[in-house]
Amino acid sequence: MKRVTIVCDGSSLGNGTAAARAGAVAVLIYVDQEGQQQHRVVGEYLGEATNNQAEIVAAAIGLEALKYPCLIEVLTDSQYVVQTQNGAYRKKKNLEFWERLSEAARPHQVTWSWTRGHDDHPIQEECDRAAKEIAARGRADPAILEDALERVRKARWHPH
């Protein structure tokens, strides 16, 4: 099975208000058949959604972007996502979002890992920047994703 690291983040501008606008971004990092590290960036505009919902969707869109079952490490700054997926928290709210994530994760072997947000992790910072931009623009504009991909490539971060 191919090994893939997914770094993801969600953002809700106006979190918890009727005017909230949310975006989600995931960066997929893997090694291709020639042994070269590759990156793919995916994003989604959620409209009126909370930060927690955007964090769940960020992980889901990364997993949904995969065509075949893989060994995956999902790296997120959301304790909510990591603790829930690792069984420490129960799914009491956001059930439709959790169902989407569960369905996306089903074919894969997933490890859920936490990283501190805004702590100079270059890929996490890029996910945060792009998710906020998607939320602000109200769409997952391809230019946002292309810009994020270019920044990710320049970061030269390698998963463990």
N, C-alpha and C positions, 0 to 999 in steps of 0.2 A: 504494500500500500504506500502511496505517495505521502510524504510528510508535508504538512502545510501549517504555517503559523498565520493566524488571523489576529490582527490588532484592530480594535474597533472602539468607536465612541459615538454617543448620541448627545444631542443638545436641544434644549427647549428654551427659546427666547420668550420671556413672559411666562415661565413655568407656573402652572397652576391657575392661570387666568383664562378667560374666554378668548383672549387675543393671542394665546400661545401659538408659536410656530416652531415646529420641530424638524430636525434633520438628523440623519444617521449615515455614518461612513464606516467602511471596513476596508482594510488593506490586507490582501492575501500575499504571503511571501512563501515561495517554494523554489526548489532547484529543478531545472528542466533536464531533459534527457542528455544534454551536452554538459551537464554539471554547472550550469550558470544560474545564479540566483535571479529569479524573476519576481515581478510585482504586478499586482492588479488592484485597482481601486474601484469600489462600487459605492454608490450612495443612493439615498432615497429621501424624498420630502414627505413628511407625515401630516402636515397641516397642524390642526389643533391636537397636540399630544403633550404628555408630561415628559420630564427628563427621564424618569424610569422607563417609560414606554419606549422612548427613543433609544435608550441603552439596550433594551431587549431586541429591538429591531436591528440595531447595528450588528449584533452578533448573528441574527437570523440572516441578514442579507449576505454576510460573508460566507456562511454555510450554504446558502441557496445558490451562490455563484459557482459551486463545485459540481462537476459533471459525474464524478465517480466517488465511491467510498474512499475516504482518506483517514490517516492518523493526524489529528488536529490538536493544536494548542490554541485556544482562544484567550487572548490577552486583552483585558478590559480594565478600566479604572472604576468600574461599577461593582462595589461590594454586593449590592442587591442582586446583580446577575450571578456573580460567582457563588455567593452563599446559597442562593436558591438552587442553582444547578448542581451544587455539591451536596444538597440535602439539608443544609443547616436552617434555611428558612422555608416556610410553607408557601405555596402559591395561593394567596387569598384574594388578590386583586389582579387586574390586567390579564385575566385568564385567556382572552383571545390572542394576546401578544405572546404569552407563554406557550400556547398551543402552536403558534407559528414557529417559534424557536424549537420546540420539541420535534416538530415535523422536519424541520431543516436539519436537525442534529441526528435524527434517526439512523441514516445510513452510515454514519461516521463513528469513529472512536475518538471522543472529544475529552480533552483535559481543559479544565477551566482555571485560569490563572488571573491574579489581580496584580496591577501595577498602580502605583500612586499617580494620580493625575497631576498635571502641571509640575512635573518633577524632572524636566529635561529629557524625557524619553522621546527621541525625535519623531518616531512614527506615531506614537500616541498624541503628541502635540499636533502633528499634521492632521490626524483624524479629528481632533477637537476643532482645529481651525476650519477645516472643510465642512464639518457638520454645522457649525455656526453660520458659515456662509450660505449653505443650502437653506437653512432655516430663515435667514435674513432675505434671501432672494425669492423664497417660495417655490423653488424647484431645484432638482438635482441636475443643474446645467452641466453638459459634458465638459465645458471649459473649466469648471471647478474641479472636476475629477481629473482632467488632464494636468492641470496645475498641481494638484496634490500628488499625482503620480511622479511628476518631474521632481518635486521636492523630496519625495520618498527615495527616489533613486539617488539623489545627491546626498542623502543622510548616511548611506552606506552602513546601516544597522543590520546586524546579523543575529538571527534567533539562536538560542542555545543549541 
